């Protein structure tokens, strides 16, 4: 119990800051921009389940659950399939042993679901850590490379010398969140486990937003600007409209844009207010495409898809294997397929495949 007590204290600064932020109508650092009265206090009626990208059959792992406020949520029950259920601890994480017999795991809770790939044996630890070249300062991101502990508390991660919070863990990958004290810019990554200590590097990028220009008025067009702070390299970002009844994006409710690079390093997009009301949007850094993982999810989805769709998914998986540069085209085809697929395990696996691209 002492270790858990220290864990709660260590996580408190992340929980206080939250993982989702609302902006006042002025420049600020955040993941989402909103206008209007603040939302309700912490609730977990709808949750987000955080799993490591890859698990190992029969080995320990850690997941986390976030509430609608973006904060770690305690006391949430998660169904792992095969009769296995876990409940998140006071920090908002849950420890479990990965079921055997499947090449994927789907975790479900309160109408939400998440998928992870399951390896049948742990891989040998790599010499260096595998982490994207540019990751979000305010969002979770993955560190892979094997040789980690499935107990999140047994992995010590530092970014730019600051301790990072490990939300989810498996022998293959960790999912971490930078400390609120960490600054944007080039970052040394250090992971210390009971077995070894390894290093890598990345760049922590903060996305900043300003009030729309000109100010939003009903039936009038305006532009929103996103600035990537911490790098002068172009950054690929995904913008999601979370208030389609109030705000309309000129090129669809989800768009992917590249920032300009250079000192300004901005991306802008056109919006129109449909009517008065509260609105919000979300912007995230797009991870590097992993066509191998996407192909594995597509293969896992085929038995659930029926004959015709199963054949189409097989073609997409083969296309990724033979032509990895077609990832963007496959992603577009998956978006089209997802428009016709109901909620359920099939959709969860297809969303995971799409997100891998």
Secondary structure, DSSP 8 states (H G I E B T S, - for coil): -HHHHHHHHHHHHHHHH-S-----SS-EE-SEEEESS---S---SS-EEE--SEEETTSEEEEEEE-TTSSB-SS-EEEEETTEEEE--TTSEEEEE--SS-SEEEEEETTEEEEEEEESS-----SS-B--SEEESSS-EEEESS---SSGGG-EEEETTEEEEEEEE-SSEEEEE--TT--SEEEEEEEE-SS-EEEEEEEEEEEEE---BS---BT-EEEEEEEEES-SS--EEEEEES-TTTEEETT-SEEEEE---TTT-EEEEEEEE-SSS-EEEEEEE-----HHHHHHHHHHHHTTS-HHHHHHHHHHHHHHHH-GGGHHHHHHHHHHHHTT--SSHHHHHHHHHHHT-
